[in-house]
């Protein structure tokens, strides 16, 4: 004679008892929708936590690298009141989502020029770093200034005595395939 006994504390566990032996049979828990929903919520919570930590770390790294006002310094010989022995010093700043570039020819602060750059738009625009590179983009043997901020690039043409934002018609000829 076999008797079926259910454990109230563990409903998935039941014991089968015969006159001489007792045997415990454990059935695996069923995968209910609640189980899957809990797993999905847990994965979503982990994703949100990792994303938040990554964004926070990116801002902290940019603070360390560029400062709180997102300042970038470089030196380059551009041919405007400088020479190869004494290159110009450039300071690019993101001031309240507006790019400001200071050009100090040959380190002479009395000749400092301020170039107003573009306004930056988008999420967290005030914390986007501004980078400068110099390269001759229009084949006139003078290095032009390329301002990169937030994935966008702006080309300033090196005229004989100043940098001027590249006109639209010249930009169209520059990017032809």
Phi, psi and omega in degrees: 000125180254142182236137181260124180239130177253137177273122184292325181287328180233090185294339180278353182254129177224155179239142176250128184236130173249184183295331187249331184227159174240132182232134178257130179241124179251126177263142181294149179293145181281146180274095181274164176302330179296323178298312180293321179296319177298317178296319180295317178296321179296317179296318179297319179295319178295317179300314180296321179294315180295319179297318179296317179295319179297315179296317179298317181294325178296317179294318180296319178296319177294324175299317180292317185286317187243352183088172184289333177263015176050074182251136180233132180243143173203163176235142180204147173272115184241353177084013177249099180056031177220177176216175184296330180284328180233084182289165178284150177254134180239136176236119178251130182229149170255101182253105180052052177067023177230130182278128176233129181239129176254129180247116180248099184293127176052026179077006180272103185291343179287342179259016184300133177243142177250125179250119178278121180265191183285159172276138181263139179235162178119179181294128177060038184296333181289346181250014179279127177286149179249128181242147179240138171226155182235127182200146178282106184265340184242018175056044176248015178068004175250133180291133178262157183262126178250118181260122180243126179211123176061037178082001178250146178238138178234131183256127175251119183282138178276096171279172189302327184235003181197166174262133182232139177301134183299128178295156183299318181293326177286325177296324180295323179285332182291323187259018177290140180287000000 
